[in-house]
Amino acid sequence: MKFARELAEPWGLLVAATSAGVAWAVQLPVLAAVGVGVAVLAARAGVAVLGGEKELPAREARVLDVAPGSAEESWLNRAESAAEGFVSLSESLAAGPLAERVADMEPVVQETLSTLRRLAGRASATGKALSRVDLDGVTRERRRLEQSLASAREEVRGDLEQALTAVQAQADVHARLSGARDKLLAQLQSGALGLDSLVARVAELTAATTDIAVDTGAVRELSDQLEGIRQGVLETEQATRKSLG
């Protein structure tokens, strides 16, 4: 499991140990100091897991597990149902120009669905990483350190500033993860509903069009709509990978 490997990675352990040492040096209780180190290690591992795909091309990116019962699973299920509906409609069309044009759209629908699966997996991984950062605890520690700095003697200011930097790093990680998850969920919703809308439009078009008179303008609109959905999910995947990398 990549998360476990990242937890055991020597550089991560060194960073965590350093953070814990700084916390202890500024006279935090031992358990609290250990907690700071654990939180830093978990946050770093979480970001490493999420950012580990950045070197892979989008179409080869690894699909992470989707958390059962999560919002991302719900939107992914809806997108999968829409893709199945599109294939079913395509297969039901009699041979002819319309059937050919709709069939040409199937690979793009499947590519879009594959990207949505990756986004859903990353949304779940982001949620897990978020759960490992105690934002309330980090906020309390930051306030306490800021108060201590306001009245600290010169000889301890450096240590307090280092401790504050370590705590702020955790808050920054949480902010990046939270922003990325919000973006992922929004795009999952947009992609799923976009595919739903596409299926409805295809159904409407097949009911109103004959093979003799194919509405090329309407078909082009459908292709443009699908391309817009595909581009949207790809851009979100690239943006979140960059922000977490």
GIDALIN-V364019 format. One record per pair of residues at least 6 apart in sequence whose ideal C-beta (glycine too) atoms are under 6 Angstrom apart, sorted by the first residue. I is the first residue (numbers start at 0). J is the second residue. D is the distance in Angstrom with one decimal. If there is no record, write none. Layout:
I:J:D ; I:J:D
This chain:
1:48:5.1 ; 2:44:5.5 ; 2:48:5.1 ; 5:44:3.6 ; 5:47:4.5 ; 6:44:5.0 ; 11:40:5.6 ; 11:43:5.1 ; 15:36:4.2 ; 15:39:4.9 ; 15:40:3.7 ; 18:35:5.3 ; 18:36:5.1 ; 18:39:4.3 ; 18:165:4.5 ; 19:32:4.9 ; 19:33:5.8 ; 19:35:5.6 ; 19:36:3.0 ; 21:161:4.9 ; 21:162:4.9 ; 21:165:5.7 ; 22:32:3.9 ; 22:35:4.2 ; 22:162:5.8 ; 23:32:3.9 ; 24:158:5.2 ; 25:158:5.3 ; 25:159:5.6 ; 25:162:4.7 ; 38:169:5.7 ; 41:131:3.9 ; 42:132:5.1 ; 42:169:5.7 ; 42:172:4.4 ; 45:128:2.8 ; 45:131:6.0 ; 46:243:5.9 ; 48:124:5.8 ; 49:124:5.4 ; 49:243:4.5 ; 50:243:4.6 ; 50:244:4.1 ; 52:60:4.6 ; 52:61:5.8 ; 53:240:4.8 ; 53:244:4.5 ; 57:236:5.9 ; 60:117:5.4 ; 62:116:5.4 ; 62:117:5.5 ; 62:120:5.2 ; 63:120:3.1 ; 63:121:6.0 ; 63:124:4.9 ; 65:71:5.9 ; 65:72:4.9 ; 65:119:4.7 ; 65:120:5.5 ; 65:123:5.1 ; 66:123:4.0 ; 69:123:5.9 ; 70:184:5.9 ; 71:119:4.2 ; 71:122:4.0 ; 71:123:5.8 ; 71:187:5.7 ; 74:187:4.0 ; 74:188:5.4 ; 74:191:4.6 ; 75:119:4.2 ; 77:191:4.2 ; 78:112:5.9 ; 78:115:4.9 ; 78:190:5.9 ; 78:191:4.0 ; 78:194:5.4 ; 81:194:3.7 ; 81:195:4.8 ; 81:198:5.2 ; 82:108:5.4 ; 82:112:4.7 ; 84:198:4.5 ; 85:108:5.2 ; 85:198:5.2 ; 88:201:5.3 ; 89:101:4.8 ; 89:102:5.4 ; 89:105:5.8 ; 92:98:3.8 ; 95:210:3.5 ; 96:213:4.7 ; 97:208:5.8 ; 97:213:5.1 ; 100:218:5.1 ; 104:225:5.7 ; 107:225:5.4 ; 107:229:5.7 ; 111:228:5.7 ; 111:229:4.7 ; 111:232:5.9 ; 114:232:4.5 ; 114:233:5.9 ; 114:236:5.8 ; 115:190:5.0 ; 115:232:5.8 ; 118:183:5.3 ; 118:187:5.7 ; 118:236:5.9 ; 119:187:6.0 ; 121:183:6.0 ; 122:180:5.8 ; 122:183:4.1 ; 122:184:5.9 ; 125:176:5.3 ; 125:179:5.5 ; 125:180:4.3 ; 128:176:5.4 ; 129:176:5.0 ; 132:169:5.8 ; 132:173:4.6 ; 134:173:5.1 ; 137:166:5.8 ; 137:169:4.8 ; 137:170:5.2 ; 140:166:4.8 ; 141:166:5.0 ; 144:159:5.9 ; 144:162:5.6 ; 144:163:4.5 ; 147:159:5.6 ; 148:159:5.1 ; 151:159:5.4 ; 179:239:4.7 ; 179:242:5.6 ; 179:243:5.6 ; 182:239:5.9 ; 183:239:5.9 ; 186:232:5.9 ; 186:235:4.0 ; 190:228:5.8 ; 190:232:4.9 ; 193:228:4.1 ; 197:224:5.9 ; 197:225:5.8 ; 200:221:5.7 ; 204:217:5.5 ; 208:214:5.4
